[in-house]
Amino acid sequence: MLAIAPTVAGLPALSTAAELARIGDLPGVQLAQLTGPVTKQRIIDRLGRSRYDAVLWTGHGTPGHLVIEGDTVDPRWLAVQLKQAKVGLVILAACQSGNRPAVGEFVASFADVIPPTGVPAIVMMIDVEDRAAIEYDVALFQALAAGETVRRAHEVGIEAVAH
């Protein structure tokens, strides 16, 4: 799997190092990381290096955008990159990543755009606390590595947050 964990000046730091260490220690999980000042070009380059069964985006988001240093990633751009890279699953552990922006004209959300490309997507419809996102992500990937379906792994992740 590939974990994309951008750091963005001016936004609160997330506990991504601890999260990625826990995920990387899971049996059956091979973890590649894209961290630090993430750019669109770095995403393209990393997705082109290997075939990833899953991509985890752990960072800040707003309705209709994922935040990277000095820029944002919109749903259509990311959907194209994931489809071209033949990614098996994407998890956007970023606040509001499943919502559309509140603007006068229609702007798609990640939930609208990514699944029709054939890439299953798990997105966040609400603001998610850092601790909750970590517990969810770790439980989800542990369940996936154990052979659970995406649906069941998602349920396991939700259960982990509830405890």
C-alpha positions in Angstrom: 0.0 0.0 0.0 1.0 3.6 -0.4 0.4 6.1 2.3 0.3 9.8 1.3 0.7 12.0 4.3 1.3 15.6 3.3 2.6 18.2 5.8 1.2 21.6 5.3 2.6 24.8 6.9 0.0 26.6 8.9 -2.2 23.6 9.5 -2.1 21.5 12.7 0.4 18.7 12.6 -1.1 15.2 12.5 0.2 12.1 14.2 1.0 10.5 10.8 4.4 9.1 11.9 2.8 7.1 14.7 0.0 6.0 12.4 2.2 4.9 9.6 4.5 3.0 12.0 1.5 1.1 13.4 0.2 0.3 9.9 3.7 -0.7 8.6 4.1 -3.1 11.5 0.9 -5.0 10.6 1.6 -8.5 9.3 0.9 -8.8 5.6 1.2 -5.0 4.9 4.0 -3.7 2.8 4.0 0.1 3.2 5.4 2.7 0.9 5.2 6.3 2.1 5.0 9.7 0.5 5.4 12.3 3.2 6.5 15.9 3.8 5.7 18.6 1.3 3.6 16.5 -1.1 3.1 18.0 -4.6 0.9 16.7 -7.5 4.1 15.8 -9.4 5.4 13.7 -6.4 2.0 11.9 -6.3 2.2 11.1 -10.0 5.8 9.9 -9.7 5.1 7.7 -6.7 2.0 6.2 -8.3 4.0 5.4 -11.4 6.7 3.4 -9.5 4.6 0.4 -8.4 1.1 -1.1 -8.4 -0.6 -0.4 -5.1 -3.5 -2.5 -3.8 -4.5 0.5 -1.6 -3.7 4.2 -1.2 -4.3 5.8 2.1 -4.4 9.6 2.2 -3.9 10.8 5.7 -4.0 14.6 5.9 -6.2 17.6 5.9 -9.2 18.0 3.7 -12.2 20.3 2.9 -15.3 19.6 1.0 -14.1 18.9 -2.6 -10.4 19.2 -1.9 -7.4 17.5 -0.2 -4.8 20.0 1.0 -1.2 19.8 0.0 1.5 22.4 0.5 0.6 25.5 -1.6 -2.2 23.8 -3.5 -5.1 21.5 -3.3 -6.0 18.2 -5.0 -9.5 18.0 -6.5 -11.6 14.9 -7.0 -11.3 14.6 -10.8 -7.5 15.0 -10.8 -7.1 12.3 -8.1 -9.6 10.0 -9.8 -7.6 10.1 -13.0 -4.3 9.4 -11.2 -5.7 6.5 -9.2 -7.3 4.9 -12.3 -4.2 5.2 -14.4 -2.2 3.6 -11.6 -4.7 0.8 -11.3 -5.1 1.3 -7.5 -7.3 -1.3 -5.9 -8.7 0.9 -3.1 -8.4 4.4 -1.8 -9.0 5.6 1.7 -9.2 9.4 2.2 -8.7 9.8 5.9 -9.2 13.6 5.6 -12.0 15.6 7.1 -14.9 16.3 4.8 -13.4 14.4 1.9 -16.7 12.9 1.0 -18.6 16.2 0.8 -19.2 18.7 -2.0 -18.2 22.3 -1.4 -21.1 24.7 -0.7 -20.9 26.8 -3.8 -23.4 28.0 -6.3 -22.4 25.7 -9.1 -22.0 21.9 -8.9 -18.6 20.7 -7.8 -18.1 17.0 -7.4 -16.9 15.3 -4.2 -14.4 12.5 -4.1 -17.3 10.1 -3.3 -19.0 11.2 -6.6 -16.0 10.9 -8.8 -13.6 8.1 -7.7 -16.0 5.0 -7.5 -17.3 5.4 -11.1 -13.6 4.9 -12.3 -13.7 1.4 -10.8 -11.6 2.3 -7.8 -13.5 1.7 -4.5 -13.2 4.6 -2.2 -13.7 5.2 1.6 -14.1 8.9 2.4 -14.9 10.9 5.5 -18.2 12.7 5.5 -17.4 14.6 8.8 -14.5 16.2 10.6 -12.5 13.3 12.1 -10.2 13.6 15.1 -6.6 12.5 14.6 -6.9 9.7 17.1 -10.1 8.4 15.6 -8.7 8.4 12.1 -5.6 6.5 13.3 -7.6 3.8 15.1 -9.9 3.4 12.1 -7.0 3.2 9.5 -5.0 0.7 11.6 -8.1 -1.6 12.2 -9.1 -1.3 8.5 -5.7 -2.3 7.2 -5.4 -5.1 9.8 -8.7 -6.5 8.6 -7.8 -6.2 5.0 -4.5 -7.9 5.5 -6.3 -10.7 7.3 -8.4 -11.2 4.1 -11.6 -9.4 5.1 -13.7 -7.7 2.4 -13.5 -3.9 2.1 -17.1 -3.7 3.5 -16.2 -5.8 6.6 -12.8 -4.1 7.1 -14.7 -0.8 7.1 -17.0 -2.1 9.7 -14.0 -3.3 11.8 -12.5 0.2 11.5 -15.7 1.8 12.7 -15.9 -0.6 15.6 -12.3 0.3 16.6 -13.2 4.0 16.8 -16.2 3.3 19.0 -14.0 1.6 21.7 
